């Protein structure tokens, strides 16, 4: 029988059997082809024999991992292969073959565009002939592309070469979890550390609608950090691989023949959940069961459901409780209980989510006495004690023969008091984690707070309510900025941009009214040296009452991670859990994280010095973590903002760098709101591609509607596109989101003027001048308004020019030219400010505009389209080619 005669269901069943055969082979169990065939009499014998013999021959000849080993090995490749060292596939050059298996080969390659090593996974030639297997390869690519997480292997690109699909992925250096387990059981701390990362990866996958369905040690890769394997926490980073059996959300399967649909046994025996073994649909609960299997093998050093054959393994999964070891359980009873809860055969008895498992694993282990020789303890009356895990396992044994419907849920792992947490770990980073977990359980229902400002408690320096600029910050301000950075990831929360303000209990209500927020998050820091105390408070600005407060200790060595955990505590308290945030974060590099936080906080249009400092910070973040899209996007936003203020030579250089950064960001994560904002800004200001810009804007607005930067930029875009009412609405929303920014208030007034409401524009600008009489941007807008009405005497007085009744335009503009640098019309850069003046003097003729358009400033499209001074030049062909047509 040929493969072309097999149904999708038959192919899928054979795939599952071969995957299990491969897993047993790599685990050193030496499976026999004849035994596997005998255990599966209902499968087409000829096809199964052919596949098993091919896989067995491939594994026997190579005996290498399909991933890059710690010490690279050079494998041979047929000389006439279309994939061989030295061959270029687009921008990727193949350097060497580093792994192969039944499904295909993995090559080490080099990406010439981004100057980085990559792994190139190629589907085997014989697999490429079968639609079902190509679909599986493509399904894995789609699944990985849907996620970006520190604990999931990154997909960079996909394509086809000589009829064979390939995927370009992150190159990993290290070993599989299977190889690590082969060296012996792990300590409880190591098991918790690795397990929490796996749970984080599953959480990200589940949030993306992806069920992995084949979680096992072979699909988990360990990357050694700088510290030794014996270090308690930071020994290894985990990467989740192989989404080939993953299932998309309901309604997204390509057709009814999807081999990952329910009714087909897919997965690896010994790790698949009971419902998978029965051929039922696998949900996130199946991945949690598989996670329990992996944790069991890490902790005990052996699988929970051993079996010599596929049938024995499946039978154990369906009918028997997992094997245990009382001596090992005594070293961490709560970890043992967590594992057993994951291994419940009834879906309803398992943890509700992978995120819940991650929280349990991060609760520090209780202090336990050394286990006795018998592995148990003795009660005061002399009776032998029974560990919680042993009792739970006995309950599972009873459940195996009785229905579990109506049975009470087993107790969840114990959460310890903060005092005991600190006692056990000395107040390190896990103390913050423990505080998070404790608060999650004990907090009352969420409060109706939808808008916040984050402020330091002890701010006493200069710069109250002002942009950060390029000044140095205190450690407390840095922590407050980090909390702000994390909370900003919640799209439903209206969070004001970070600025330091002097606050105390006497002015909470006043500050809340000024900022237009319902709550204040106050961040305090006390202590000296490496050990300090963090104080977090949540204040209701309607009455100034303290709603909640918490304190915990941090060590300076782990400070960046604790900054991230603080945001989760606050978010849970206001009843809006940040499901997208995990302690591991989205930035693996601590330096990149700090630079990113600093860059976002300083990217303030009110401070040119701050924007330059922001550009430097984002540049450092890009270099520290080239794979983080938001660092590239932030760099582009800062570069374009500065380019709008500079002369030709510097502007051109910044635009070139911004384009490169945006291209990199889009490759890394085209679904990021920040990336789409940067792309939209570039498309309409530089490329004059209004349709593509609008596409990016709409995507960004869906992702982060409460971003003041996005609303402000969208308002300017709408003004240039002649969508006046939408421009006014977005500009007003930007001011509401960032009420302390004078630039946003001035631009909102200017947009009203562009939309024909000169009266309101003048009123708003004069209100700003009453508060800030020396603000030159506000003065510049008022001058612009008076010049439009030819009120030269009033405009002259604003510039300190001695005016007189009946001042002629020539006399006024002669003096205006001398003061243009001191009182520009706006933050348009020197060339466009000069162009407004020349247009008013009737000097902006066709050659003038054509010359300006050769290297247009970033505000060129906006002013040509919307500023009244350029009304007479909009019919020039060079302008019509740039600005959108008037509707």
VOGU-3710 file (C-alpha; in Angstrom, 3 decimals, decimal comma):
1> xxxxxxxxxx> 0,000/0,000/0,000  1,385/3,447/-0,916  1,106/6,559/1,225  -1,083/8,227/-1,354  -3,791/5,648/-0,594  -3,861/6,427/3,127  -6,481/8,684/4,649  -5,532/11,691/6,745  -6,632/9,784/9,855  -4,399/6,810/9,025
11> xxxxxxxxxx> -1,435/9,067/8,299  -1,948/10,891/11,584  -2,087/7,622/13,542  1,140/6,410/11,924  2,766/9,778/12,701  1,854/9,422/16,367  3,239/5,876/16,586  6,487/6,902/14,891  6,875/9,908/17,183  6,548/7,643/20,207
21> xxxxxxxxxx> 9,038/5,195/18,671  11,512/8,044/18,177  11,010/9,245/21,774  11,665/5,760/23,193  14,721/5,364/20,976  16,231/8,660/22,139  15,439/7,761/25,748  17,618/4,662/25,386  14,756/2,150/25,617  15,776/0,383/22,344
31> xxxxxxxxxx> 12,271/-0,272/20,976  11,802/-3,059/18,432  9,894/-2,449/15,219  8,208/-5,850/15,496  6,899/-5,057/19,004  5,406/-1,767/17,876  3,729/-3,415/14,886  2,292/-6,159/17,089  0,911/-3,570/19,524  -0,935/-1,760/16,714
41> xxxxxxxxxx> -2,773/-4,422/14,685  -5,438/-1,955/13,536  -2,940/0,180/11,572  -2,002/-0,526/7,944  0,903/-2,932/8,372  2,782/-2,204/5,140  2,776/1,558/5,642  3,667/1,316/9,338  6,561/-1,077/8,676  7,947/1,202/5,974
51> xxxxxxxxxx> 7,771/4,269/8,210  9,185/2,593/11,316  12,073/1,047/9,403  12,874/4,409/7,807  12,829/6,183/11,170  14,846/3,400/12,800  17,472/3,542/10,051  17,688/7,319/10,269  18,060/7,309/14,049  20,523/4,434/14,069
61> xxxxxxxxxx> 22,757/6,075/11,482  22,826/9,560/12,996  22,126/9,191/16,723  22,170/12,976/17,035  19,721/15,529/18,282  17,775/17,575/15,766  18,963/20,660/17,628  22,342/22,292/17,899  24,363/20,407/20,552  26,630/22,142/23,039
71> xxxxxxxxxx> 29,636/20,869/21,095  28,648/21,191/17,418  28,987/18,080/15,315  29,534/18,083/11,588  27,254/15,695/9,726  27,582/14,672/6,126  25,109/15,743/3,467  24,785/14,330/-0,061  26,878/16,391/-2,452  23,994/16,842/-4,881
81> xxxxxxxxxx> 21,525/17,985/-2,203  19,813/21,313/-2,857  20,459/22,060/0,821  24,164/21,821/1,536  26,906/23,984/3,048  27,661/27,038/0,952  24,215/27,217/-0,679  22,342/30,525/-0,381  18,585/30,461/0,167  17,558/34,071/-0,174
91> xxxxxxxxxx> 19,435/35,971/2,552  20,364/32,749/4,374  23,585/30,855/3,771  23,732/27,215/4,852  26,873/26,544/6,886  26,546/22,981/8,157  24,149/20,130/8,859  23,621/19,940/12,627  20,771/17,463/13,001  18,403/15,155/11,197
101> xxxxxxxxxx> 15,495/12,875/11,918  12,541/11,195/10,298  10,798/14,478/9,528  13,705/16,359/8,005  17,009/18,084/8,632  18,224/21,067/10,607  21,068/23,226/9,332  23,138/25,905/10,912  22,833/29,012/8,757  23,686/32,686/8,650
111> xxxxxxxxxx> 21,239/35,552/8,099  23,131/38,136/6,032  20,470/40,821/6,550  20,545/40,868/10,335  24,055/39,401/10,732  23,073/36,546/13,037  23,302/32,752/13,110  20,054/30,868/12,551  18,693/27,334/12,445  17,083/26,305/9,153
121> xxxxxxxxxx> 14,612/23,440/9,486  13,907/21,672/6,180  11,192/19,116/5,539  12,578/15,800/4,293  12,247/15,202/0,564  9,964/12,181/0,916  7,805/14,027/3,452  7,486/16,939/1,021  5,564/14,657/-1,329  2,663/14,244/1,110
131> xxxxxxxxxx> 0,180/17,047/1,611  -0,626/15,962/5,178  3,000/16,205/6,240  3,529/19,530/4,540  0,420/20,734/6,366  1,919/19,605/9,657  5,159/21,459/8,907  3,223/24,600/7,980  1,005/24,209/11,037  4,068/24,283/13,269
141> xxxxxxxxxx> 5,322/27,427/11,529  1,978/29,172/11,957  1,802/28,190/15,607  5,278/29,498/16,429  4,691/32,672/14,408  1,581/33,408/16,487  3,670/33,741/19,639  6,654/35,667/20,886  7,857/34,668/24,300  11,173/34,262/26,046
151> xxxxxxxxxx> 10,505/30,547/26,592  9,312/29,689/23,068  11,707/29,208/20,175  11,468/32,176/17,814  10,448/31,793/14,168  12,165/34,287/11,873  11,036/33,304/8,385  9,422/30,596/6,243  9,739/29,724/2,588  10,179/27,029/-0,015
161> xxxxxxxxxx> 13,324/26,090/-1,927  13,383/23,549/-4,751  9,909/22,419/-3,737  10,842/21,749/-0,108  9,405/23,896/2,692  11,799/25,383/5,231  11,543/27,446/8,387  14,213/29,788/9,736  14,320/29,725/13,507  16,337/30,812/16,493
171> xxxxxxxxxx> 19,609/28,869/16,824  19,828/27,266/20,256  22,959/26,209/22,113  22,542/23,710/24,928  20,795/20,374/25,433  17,318/18,902/25,494  15,582/18,324/28,798  15,716/14,602/27,947  19,516/14,760/27,932  19,514/16,604/31,254
181> xxxxxxxxxx> 17,144/14,097/32,887  19,380/11,256/31,737  22,015/12,565/34,163  19,669/12,051/37,125  16,798/13,705/39,014  16,812/17,437/39,613  16,557/19,214/42,927  13,151/20,616/43,912  14,394/24,148/43,248  15,654/23,222/39,786
191> xxxxxxxxxx> 12,383/21,455/39,012  10,371/24,484/40,099  12,584/26,873/38,124  12,386/24,873/34,900  8,725/23,972/35,385  7,668/27,585/35,906  9,308/28,561/32,613  7,552/25,722/30,788  4,254/26,841/32,318  4,964/30,408/31,179
201> xxxxxxxxxx> 5,526/29,173/27,626  2,284/27,187/27,688  0,429/30,219/29,026  1,640/32,262/26,055  0,639/29,490/23,648  -2,799/29,080/25,214  -3,410/32,836/25,133  -2,627/32,687/21,411  -5,195/29,904/21,030  -2,573/27,181/20,548
211> xxxxxxxxxx> -2,650/23,786/22,289  0,788/22,158/21,976  -0,411/18,531/22,397  3,055/16,970/22,372  4,868/18,356/25,409  7,732/16,062/26,424  11,412/16,374/27,409  12,527/16,000/23,775  10,601/19,171/22,883  12,139/21,270/25,642
221> xxxxxxxxxx> 15,575/22,785/25,235  17,799/24,061/28,034  20,140/26,974/27,463  22,740/27,247/30,177  23,107/30,654/31,769  26,341/32,014/33,115  25,896/30,391/36,517  26,564/26,746/37,266  23,965/24,007/37,125  24,023/23,793/40,886
231> xxxxxxxxxx> 22,936/27,376/41,308  19,538/27,537/42,966  17,644/29,622/40,458  19,324/30,791/37,325  20,914/27,634/35,967  18,961/27,207/32,728  16,547/29,007/30,465  13,916/26,837/28,793  12,755/26,945/25,182  9,608/25,134/24,043
241> xxxxxxxxxx> 9,939/23,532/20,596  8,025/21,485/18,027  4,478/22,715/17,545  3,937/20,208/14,744  1,000/18,563/16,522  -0,438/21,820/17,853  -4,069/22,689/17,293  -5,399/26,120/16,337  -8,430/27,697/18,011  -11,911/26,519/17,114
251> xxxxxxxxxx> -12,996/27,730/13,707  -9,462/28,225/12,397  -8,748/24,706/11,157  -8,279/24,627/7,443  -10,824/21,881/6,817  -12,525/18,860/8,306  -9,605/16,604/7,382  -7,229/18,297/9,821  -5,320/15,374/11,374  -5,074/17,237/14,672
261> xxxxxxxxxx> -8,842/17,345/15,088  -10,572/15,257/17,716  -11,122/11,544/17,151  -7,473/10,767/16,352  -4,781/9,758/18,828  -2,066/12,402/18,531  0,821/12,873/20,949  3,426/10,700/22,649  2,446/7,783/24,852  3,439/8,376/28,460
271> xxxxxxxxxx> 2,956/12,134/28,081  -0,433/12,459/26,424  -3,475/13,080/28,602  -6,148/10,393/29,073  -8,543/12,284/26,822  -5,900/12,303/24,083  -5,352/8,569/24,500  -9,100/8,062/24,038  -9,004/10,081/20,804  -10,965/12,985/22,272
281> xxxxxxxxxx> -10,282/16,645/21,557  -7,214/17,954/23,353  -7,657/21,243/25,207  -5,301/23,295/27,353  -5,973/20,743/30,094  -4,093/18,154/28,010  -1,003/20,357/27,988  -1,256/20,753/31,771  -1,337/16,953/32,118  1,746/16,682/29,903
291> xxxxxxxxxx> 3,422/19,376/31,998  2,757/17,221/35,048  4,445/14,289/33,293  7,514/16,399/32,529  7,678/17,780/36,080  7,341/14,241/37,456  10,269/13,040/35,387  12,410/16,018/36,454  11,608/15,570/40,152  11,551/11,779/40,455
301> xxxxxxxxxx> 13,949/10,939/37,632  11,447/8,629/35,936  8,177/8,983/34,008  4,865/8,767/35,896  3,370/6,157/33,556  6,102/3,716/32,501  5,440/1,005/29,961  7,506/-1,233/27,728  5,088/-0,865/24,837  2,759/1,777/23,491
311> xxxxxxxxxx> -0,236/-0,197/24,757  1,198/-0,445/28,283  1,945/3,279/28,415  -1,519/4,241/27,206  -3,096/1,790/29,641  -1,184/3,318/32,560  -2,232/6,825/31,537  -5,871/5,755/31,398  -6,179/3,496/34,436  -3,381/3,749/37,018
321> xxxxxxxxxx> -2,110/6,541/39,284  1,412/7,867/38,722  4,276/6,116/40,472  5,849/7,954/43,383  8,685/7,942/45,892  7,997/9,031/49,476  11,619/9,926/50,188  11,782/12,303/47,228  8,350/13,733/48,031  9,523/14,598/51,540
331> xxxxxxxxxx> 12,072/17,031/50,092  9,249/19,230/48,734  5,732/17,962/49,560  3,997/20,905/47,907  5,842/20,387/44,640  4,849/16,716/44,718  1,218/17,708/45,296  1,330/20,250/42,462  2,590/17,541/40,097  -0,174/15,163/41,151
341> xxxxxxxxxx> -2,844/17,794/40,591  -1,566/18,262/37,041  -1,807/14,487/36,532  -5,476/14,176/37,477  -7,281/11,969/34,975  -10,433/14,075/35,292  -9,983/17,378/33,438  -12,077/19,183/36,045  -9,648/18,227/38,804  -6,572/19,708/37,116
351> xxxxxxxxxx> -5,392/23,303/37,562  -7,500/25,699/35,524  -4,569/27,159/33,592  -0,842/26,917/33,021  -0,524/30,362/34,594  -1,934/28,919/37,815  0,688/26,160/37,769  3,411/28,761/37,215  2,242/30,684/40,283  2,264/27,531/42,412
361> xxxxxxxxxx> 5,750/26,623/41,255  7,023/30,069/42,171  5,752/29,815/45,738  8,932/28,966/47,686  9,147/25,469/49,121  8,430/25,048/52,820  11,264/24,170/55,136  11,130/20,401/55,651  12,958/17,989/57,903  15,282/15,470/56,259
371> xxxxxxxxxx> 13,289/12,385/55,239  13,597/9,256/57,334  14,849/6,015/55,888  11,279/4,962/55,347  10,500/8,226/53,659  7,823/9,231/56,156  7,506/10,888/59,539  6,178/9,927/62,957  3,334/11,678/64,756  3,372/12,497/68,469
381> xxxxxxxxxx> 1,308/9,393/69,259  3,796/7,182/67,452  1,667/6,606/64,383  3,297/6,887/60,991  2,467/10,097/59,154  1,214/10,155/55,590  2,492/12,855/53,238  -0,061/15,003/51,374  1,201/13,599/48,077  0,816/9,998/49,276
391> xxxxxxxxxx> -2,710/10,694/50,485  -3,575/12,369/47,216  -2,150/9,467/45,227  -4,290/7,048/47,223  -7,339/9,150/46,379  -6,345/8,996/42,721  -6,084/5,217/42,965  -9,654/5,072/44,265  -10,791/7,443/41,550  -9,365/5,131/38,898
401> xxxxxxxxxx> -12,148/2,631/39,659  -14,938/5,025/40,651  -16,538/8,003/39,004  -15,003/11,290/40,081  -18,128/13,332/39,403  -19,147/15,177/42,528  -15,860/14,563/44,353  -14,451/17,626/46,159  -11,466/19,348/44,602  -8,175/18,340/46,248
411> xxxxxxxxxx> -6,522/21,108/48,208  -4,246/23,406/46,255  -0,588/23,763/47,249  -0,182/25,741/50,468  0,662/29,433/50,261  2,889/30,560/53,088  2,880/33,766/55,069  5,240/36,467/53,922  7,224/36,105/57,155  7,933/32,454/56,404
421> xxxxxxxxxx> 8,753/33,222/52,795  11,372/35,742/53,821  12,677/33,394/56,500  13,196/30,672/53,939  14,824/32,723/51,209  16,361/35,710/52,909  14,120/38,275/51,224  15,341/37,672/47,679  13,416/37,817/44,444  11,209/34,863/45,351
431> xxxxxxxxxx> 9,905/36,960/48,224  8,317/39,217/45,666  6,909/36,198/43,874  5,500/34,879/47,143  3,872/38,219/47,829  2,262/38,145/44,408  0,855/34,662/44,936  -0,383/35,444/48,452  -2,132/38,586/47,304  -3,756/36,794/44,392
441> xxxxxxxxxx> -5,476/34,410/46,797  -6,370/36,823/49,603  -7,436/39,964/47,726  -11,150/40,849/47,592  -13,000/41,371/44,302  -11,476/43,967/41,977  -12,094/47,669/42,319  -13,623/49,809/39,588  -10,443/51,703/38,763  -9,813/52,195/35,067
451> xxxxxxxxxx> -7,274/55,039/35,062  -4,017/55,358/36,965  -0,900/57,438/37,410  2,292/55,915/38,816  4,317/58,239/41,055  7,330/57,949/43,374  6,537/58,589/47,040  9,682/60,474/48,035  10,260/62,739/45,034  11,880/65,957/46,281
461> xxxxxxxxxx> 14,075/67,039/43,383  13,596/69,657/40,715  11,375/68,904/37,766  7,978/68,570/39,438  5,453/67,703/36,684  8,131/68,241/34,020  9,511/65,752/31,484  12,447/63,639/32,613  14,642/65,153/29,919  18,221/63,980/30,315
471> xxxxxxxxxx> 18,475/64,338/34,093  19,638/61,573/36,404  16,963/59,677/38,304  16,792/58,168/41,746  16,469/54,415/42,253  12,902/54,991/43,437  12,037/56,779/40,199  13,535/53,904/38,220  11,349/51,442/40,093  8,268/53,619/39,543
481> xxxxxxxxxx> 9,073/53,812/35,832  9,364/50,031/35,661  5,981/49,554/37,339  4,543/52,071/34,867  6,156/50,233/31,940  4,569/46,936/32,968  1,118/48,359/33,666  1,147/50,085/30,269  0,940/46,651/28,626  -2,699/46,380/29,723
491> xxxxxxxxxx> -4,698/47,923/26,840  -7,919/48,379/28,837  -6,188/50,500/31,482  -5,789/54,250/30,924  -2,334/54,977/32,279  -0,842/58,461/32,272  2,697/58,856/30,895  5,319/58,793/33,588  6,342/62,085/35,193  7,597/62,654/38,718
501> xxxxxxxxxx> 5,392/64,776/40,996  5,463/65,783/44,638  2,549/64,061/46,358  1,453/63,377/49,916  -1,763/62,516/51,717  -2,852/66,157/51,690  -3,103/66,446/47,897  -4,120/62,995/46,605  -7,571/64,247/45,570  -6,155/67,416/44,002
511> xxxxxxxxxx> -3,562/65,474/42,005  -6,215/63,006/40,872  -8,408/65,842/39,597  -5,464/67,508/37,847  -4,466/64,297/36,102  -7,997/63,026/35,549  -7,315/59,589/37,057  -9,247/57,391/39,475  -6,238/55,978/41,278  -2,614/56,668/42,146
521> xxxxxxxxxx> 0,013/53,951/42,362  2,659/55,208/44,790  6,059/53,537/44,771  8,495/53,988/47,645  11,996/52,690/48,242  13,909/52,742/51,526  17,117/51,199/52,794  20,747/51,174/51,773  23,128/48,757/50,128  21,934/45,705/48,247
531> xxxxxxxxxx> 18,931/44,946/50,448  16,099/47,480/50,294  12,402/47,667/51,095  9,807/48,396/48,418  6,544/50,031/49,459  3,585/49,919/47,066  0,329/51,796/47,679  -2,914/52,176/45,764  -4,873/55,369/46,493  -8,461/56,188/45,533
541> xxxxxxxxxx> -8,332/59,786/44,255  -12,060/60,354/44,788  -11,515/60,552/48,546  -7,762/60,255/49,073  -8,115/56,958/50,931  -5,458/54,268/50,863  -7,055/51,188/49,312  -4,139/48,840/49,681  -0,497/48,723/50,671  2,212/46,077/50,504
551> xxxxxxxxxx> 5,891/45,877/51,352  8,561/43,441/50,285  12,316/43,164/50,126  14,434/43,093/47,019  18,083/42,442/46,373  19,834/44,781/43,970  21,161/41,800/41,989  17,619/40,808/40,998  16,122/44,289/40,803  14,901/44,228/37,164
561> xxxxxxxxxx> 12,863/41,078/37,748  11,266/42,463/40,899  10,289/45,626/39,081  8,254/43,419/36,750  6,597/41,443/39,547  5,461/44,651/41,275  3,253/45,577/38,326  1,469/42,243/38,543  0,681/42,821/42,233  -0,854/46,227/41,492
571> xxxxxxxxxx> -2,827/44,965/38,502  -4,316/42,078/40,449  -5,339/44,473/43,221  -7,397/46,655/40,890  -9,131/43,590/39,525  -7,573/43,563/36,073  -5,032/40,777/35,941  -2,267/41,342/33,446  -2,509/38,014/31,693  0,128/39,085/29,162
581> xxxxxxxxxx> 2,715/39,692/31,886  4,804/36,976/33,411  7,737/37,239/35,717  10,031/36,118/32,934  8,836/39,092/30,892  9,233/39,580/27,172  12,804/40,858/27,357  15,348/38,204/28,232  18,250/40,606/28,648  18,254/42,665/31,870
591> xxxxxxxxxx> 20,227/45,487/30,287  17,778/45,668/27,387  14,871/45,788/29,822  16,356/48,700/31,771  17,187/50,614/28,591  13,708/50,027/27,202  12,002/51,335/30,353  14,296/54,368/30,392  13,752/55,055/26,694  9,961/54,965/26,890
601> xxxxxxxxxx> 9,868/57,220/29,952  12,060/59,877/28,287  10,292/59,849/24,908  8,429/63,062/25,707  7,696/65,688/23,013  8,008/68,472/25,595  11,731/67,775/25,982  14,069/67,624/22,954  16,911/66,688/25,313  14,799/63,858/26,697
611> xxxxxxxxxx> 14,048/62,581/23,200  17,754/62,444/22,399  18,381/60,564/25,625  15,492/58,264/24,686  17,099/57,604/21,301  20,319/56,627/23,062  18,442/54,331/25,478  16,565/52,552/22,703  19,816/52,186/20,778  21,380/50,431/23,772
621> xxxxxxxxxx> 18,317/48,190/24,108  18,606/47,206/20,422  22,233/46,257/20,850  21,602/44,373/24,097  18,663/42,375/22,684  18,517/42,536/18,848  15,513/40,214/18,850  13,193/42,555/20,741  10,905/44,335/18,270  9,749/47,096/20,637
631> xxxxxxxxxx> 13,332/48,284/21,118  13,664/48,811/17,348  10,239/50,471/17,198  11,060/52,805/20,087  14,309/53,770/18,392  12,417/54,591/15,187  9,830/56,708/17,039  12,554/58,674/18,804  14,575/59,094/15,599  11,579/60,390/13,634
641> xxxxxxxxxx> 10,588/62,747/16,460  14,078/64,254/16,580  14,288/64,361/12,777  11,307/66,715/12,777  13,340/69,289/14,711  16,688/69,113/12,924  18,501/70,422/9,872  18,852/68,504/6,613  22,049/66,521/7,228  21,111/65,127/10,631
651> xxxxxxxxxx> 17,517/64,558/9,536  18,513/62,358/6,600  20,732/60,204/8,811  17,987/59,752/11,400  15,432/58,813/8,745  17,749/56,160/7,304  18,270/54,674/10,769  14,537/54,808/11,482  13,709/52,933/8,273  16,193/50,188/9,127
661> xxxxxxxxxx> 14,825/49,893/12,673  11,214/49,661/11,465  12,088/46,990/8,915  13,727/44,928/11,670  10,806/45,465/14,032  8,239/44,358/11,453  10,204/41,175/10,747  10,410/40,378/14,462  6,836/41,199/15,501  4,446/42,748/13,026
671> xxxxxxxxxx> 1,595/42,373/15,508  3,020/44,746/18,117  1,103/47,971/18,710  4,292/49,965/19,163  5,788/48,515/15,978  2,674/49,426/13,993  2,712/52,958/15,421  6,312/53,447/14,289  5,525/51,971/10,873  2,452/54,197/10,459
681> xxxxxxxxxx> 4,433/57,313/11,398  7,099/56,495/8,833  4,677/55,570/6,053  2,731/58,830/6,063  5,477/61,271/7,034  8,332/59,872/4,933  6,908/57,519/2,284  3,596/59,415/1,838  1,890/56,014/1,628  -1,443/56,995/3,152
691> xxxxxxxxxx> -3,220/53,667/2,668  -0,466/51,571/4,228  -0,137/54,094/7,049  -3,857/53,812/7,765  -3,590/50,013/7,893  -0,841/50,266/10,496  -2,792/52,875/12,459  -5,923/50,729/12,604  -3,953/47,731/13,809  -2,215/49,808/16,472
701> xxxxxxxxxx> -5,499/51,378/17,611  -6,964/47,921/18,139  -3,962/46,890/20,227  -3,353/49,985/22,374  -6,236/52,479/22,210  -5,056/54,205/25,395  -1,646/55,211/24,049  -1,258/58,997/24,015  1,547/58,701/21,444  -0,715/56,768/19,101
711> xxxxxxxxxx> -3,697/59,112/19,505  -1,468/62,172/18,982  0,180/60,815/15,843  -3,155/59,613/14,485  -4,613/63,096/15,032  -1,824/64,658/12,950  -2,290/62,014/10,256  -6,044/62,680/10,135  -5,437/66,433/9,915  -3,137/65,867/6,941
721> xxxxxxxxxx> -5,699/63,475/5,409  -8,483/66,131/5,684  -10,398/64,059/8,258  -10,844/67,110/10,445  -13,430/65,885/12,954  -11,523/62,664/13,592  -8,322/64,683/13,983  -9,938/66,905/16,626  -11,349/63,896/18,469  -8,030/62,020/18,556
731> xxxxxxxxxx> -6,107/65,150/19,573  -8,517/65,708/22,464  -8,146/62,088/23,522  -4,353/62,397/23,449  -4,564/65,401/25,795  -6,829/63,475/28,145  -4,346/60,603/28,186  -1,393/62,952/28,766  -2,742/66,159/30,368  0,660/67,432/31,515
741> xxxxxxxxxx> 2,077/67,661/27,986  2,081/71,209/26,602  2,996/69,939/23,136  -0,176/67,866/22,974  -2,332/70,758/24,179  -0,790/73,125/21,627  -1,187/70,607/18,804  -4,824/70,032/19,807  -5,451/73,778/19,471  -3,589/73,910/16,147
751> xxxxxxxxxx> -5,648/71,007/14,770  -8,846/72,860/15,688  -7,535/75,809/13,690  -6,688/73,567/10,731  -10,254/72,244/10,959  -11,705/75,764/10,719  -12,398/76,457/14,408  -10,104/79,439/14,833  -12,001/80,812/17,841  -11,616/77,673/19,971
761> xxxxxxxxxx> -8,008/77,319/18,866  -7,237/80,845/20,039  -9,021/80,319/23,350  -7,146/77,102/24,082  -3,774/78,612/23,199  -4,317/81,725/25,311  -5,322/79,500/28,238  -1,968/77,748/27,906  -0,166/81,106/27,852  -1,896/82,180/31,043
771> xxxxxxxxxx> -0,394/79,114/32,746  2,947/79,210/30,941  3,505/82,764/29,629  7,025/82,024/28,408  6,277/78,871/26,421  7,623/79,672/22,981  5,620/76,980/21,140  2,361/78,437/22,454  3,555/81,937/21,588  4,463/80,703/18,107
781> xxxxxxxxxx> 0,948/79,372/17,514  -0,642/82,644/18,670  1,697/84,553/16,337  0,624/82,230/13,516  -3,050/82,935/14,243  -2,537/86,720/14,279  -0,476/86,674/11,074  -3,251/84,808/9,285  -5,608/87,683/10,158  -2,887/90,234/9,294
791> xxxxxxxxxx> -2,860/91,533/12,879  0,803/92,431/12,652  0,974/94,897/15,535  -0,325/92,278/18,008  1,952/89,586/16,577  4,927/91,948/16,841  4,232/92,640/20,498  4,357/88,922/21,315  7,937/88,860/19,987  9,109/91,987/21,757
801> xxxxxxxxxx> 9,050/93,976/18,540  8,142/97,606/19,015  4,985/97,816/16,978  2,930/100,729/15,802  -0,530/101,131/14,333  -0,601/100,492/10,623  2,651/98,487/10,560  3,172/97,290/6,991  3,578/93,588/6,185  7,056/94,240/4,774
811> xxxxxxxxxx> 8,217/95,953/7,956  6,699/93,274/10,171  8,136/90,300/8,271  11,567/91,912/8,125  11,583/91,941/11,939  9,847/88,562/12,154  12,627/86,938/10,163  15,169/88,029/12,770  13,174/86,435/15,595  12,028/83,260/13,852
821> xxxxxxxxxx> 14,559/81,045/15,638  13,425/82,378/19,037  9,702/82,202/18,260  9,111/79,426/15,697  5,581/78,748/14,500  5,784/75,245/15,905  7,943/72,147/16,387  8,293/71,756/12,624  12,047/72,134/12,232  13,907/75,160/10,839
831> xxxxxxxxxx> 13,103/74,537/7,159  9,337/74,300/7,529  9,184/77,243/9,932  11,069/79,239/7,322  8,682/77,955/4,631  5,638/79,236/6,568  7,263/82,662/6,817  8,142/82,679/3,110  4,631/81,554/2,165  3,230/84,481/4,144
841> xxxxxxxxxx> 5,585/86,783/2,228  4,441/85,247/-1,101  7,894/83,811/-1,760  6,900/80,126/-1,793  6,583/79,746/-5,555  6,682/76,509/-7,536  10,517/76,187/-7,698  10,704/76,911/-3,960  8,260/74,112/-3,088  9,837/71,696/-5,567
851> xxxxxxxxxx> 13,240/72,266/-3,970  11,781/71,729/-0,498  10,134/68,495/-1,671  13,437/66,984/-2,824  14,240/66,089/0,802  11,023/66,948/2,621  11,034/67,501/6,393  8,859/65,158/8,452  6,130/67,819/8,839  6,006/68,597/5,097
861> xxxxxxxxxx> 2,864/66,574/4,315  0,937/67,891/7,330  1,660/71,563/6,671  1,222/71,401/2,902  -2,133/69,704/3,366  -3,553/71,582/6,366  -1,761/74,861/7,147  -3,616/77,924/5,766  -0,348/79,547/4,646  0,063/76,901/1,932
871> xxxxxxxxxx> -3,468/77,056/0,525  -2,191/78,647/-2,701  0,437/75,979/-3,436  -1,685/72,832/-3,071  -2,419/72,784/-6,785  1,293/72,405/-7,588  1,901/68,964/-9,051  4,673/68,182/-6,570  2,253/68,832/-3,696  -0,653/66,955/-5,288
881> xxxxxxx> 1,636/63,937/-5,674  2,298/63,903/-1,929  -0,831/64,915/-0,053  -4,063/62,896/-0,208  -6,827/64,253/-2,454  -9,459/66,403/-0,795  -12,700/64,469/-0,353
//
